[in-house]
Amino acid sequence: MAHSGINVLFEGDNFIRLLGGLWITIKIAAGALIGGVIFGTILGVLRTTNSKILRFVLRTYLEFFRIIPTVVLLFLFYYIIPRQLNLNMPANELATLVFGLWVAAEMSDIVRGALISVPKHQQESGKAIGLSRYQLYRYVLIPQAISLEIPATINLATRVIKTTSLLMLISVMDVINVGQQVIEANNQNYPTGVFWVYGLIFLLYFLIDYPLSWWSKRLEKQRMERNNG
């Protein structure tokens, strides 16, 4: 057992380093989700206004982040744009920004869909009692839309967490990058260490994503039962 592959996880500070990489992954994902949900909610509300120009601009923004692969966005924002503008932005902050803009784009569509799903008669009732447009959103549309948004938002969160695996491509010391370094540094003594390192990484991602996925499905099921009831 002296050179058992699983021992690579506990050689030196390897396990602590992997957990540190996971923490970086979580921080970037959490920062992107918080900022993206807030910004995306604002954009989603704006997409329900009567301005065709504004709706077109925001729709274009959504399609840009929906169509362009995330890996291309990371390279664009990390390698190309900084060189053109002579900027020097730390990789972690840049990754949070890119993922946040992506989350905002997707969130805008979730919010827009939830808002237009609120029954028309409720909007008309709000107008009938003299609510302004702001009051209509605040007291009628947004409160009811939130219950529709939550399952989709949780699904978006799981997608963001999984996609952070691409961060190693821009030298962010996330759990994937740290894992690769551990494998390369210990490959001679632990040739089967790659199985255990990536097995642990798989387990860590599963432990984060599965509860969110289960929660999303449960909320969606409860919503459908209420509608059917």
C-alpha positions, 0 to 999 in steps of 0.5 A, spaced: 500 500 500 506 504 500 504 506 493 497 505 492 494 510 488 489 513 493 495 515 497 496 521 492 490 525 495 494 525 502 501 526 500 504 532 502 498 538 502 495 535 496 488 534 499 488 541 502 490 544 495 484 540 492 479 543 497 483 550 496 481 549 488 474 547 490 473 554 494 476 558 488 471 554 484 465 556 488 467 563 489 467 564 482 461 561 481 457 564 487 460 571 485 457 570 478 451 567 480 449 573 485 451 579 480 448 575 474 442 574 477 441 581 480 443 584 473 439 579 469 433 580 473 433 588 471 434 586 464 429 581 464 424 586 466 426 591 461 425 586 456 418 586 457 417 594 456 414 596 450 420 599 447 422 595 441 429 598 440 431 596 447 428 589 447 432 588 440 438 590 444 437 586 450 435 580 445 442 581 441 445 581 448 442 574 450 443 571 443 451 573 443 452 569 450 447 563 448 450 562 441 458 563 443 461 557 447 463 559 454 471 557 452 471 562 446 468 567 451 473 566 456 479 566 451 476 573 448 475 576 455 482 574 457 487 574 451 484 578 446 480 584 449 485 586 454 491 586 449 487 590 444 485 595 450 492 594 454 488 592 460 491 587 466 485 584 469 486 578 474 484 571 472 479 570 477 476 577 477 475 576 469 472 569 470 467 572 475 465 577 470 465 573 464 460 568 468 456 573 471 455 576 464 453 569 461 448 568 467 445 575 466 443 573 459 440 567 461 437 570 467 434 575 463 430 570 459 428 566 465 425 573 468 422 575 462 418 568 461 416 568 468 413 575 467 409 574 461 406 567 464 403 571 469 395 571 467 393 577 464 387 578 468 391 579 474 395 585 470 388 588 468 386 587 475 392 591 478 391 596 472 383 597 474 385 599 481 389 604 479 396 601 480 402 605 476 406 600 472 412 600 477 407 598 482 404 593 478 411 590 477 412 590 484 406 588 487 403 583 482 408 581 477 414 580 480 412 576 486 408 571 482 414 570 477 419 569 483 416 562 484 416 560 476 423 563 476 426 559 482 427 552 479 430 555 472 435 559 476 437 553 480 438 549 474 442 555 471 446 555 477 448 547 476 450 549 469 455 555 471 458 550 477 459 545 471 462 550 466 467 552 471 471 546 469 473 550 463 477 555 468 483 552 467 484 554 460 485 561 463 490 559 468 485 560 474 487 555 480 480 552 480 480 545 482 481 542 475 487 546 475 490 544 482 488 536 480 492 536 474 498 539 477 497 534 483 497 528 478 503 531 474 507 532 480 506 525 483 505 521 476 512 517 477 510 515 484 503 514 483 501 512 476 494 511 478 493 517 481 489 520 476 484 516 477 483 518 484 484 525 483 479 526 478 475 521 482 475 526 488 474 532 483 467 528 480 465 527 487 466 534 489 462 536 483 457 531 484 456 533 492 455 540 490 450 539 483 446 534 485 442 537 491 441 543 487 438 539 481 434 535 486 431 541 489 430 544 482 426 538 480 422 538 487 420 545 486 418 544 479 413 538 482 410 542 487 408 547 482 405 543 478 401 539 483 399 546 486 397 548 478 393 541 478 390 542 484 
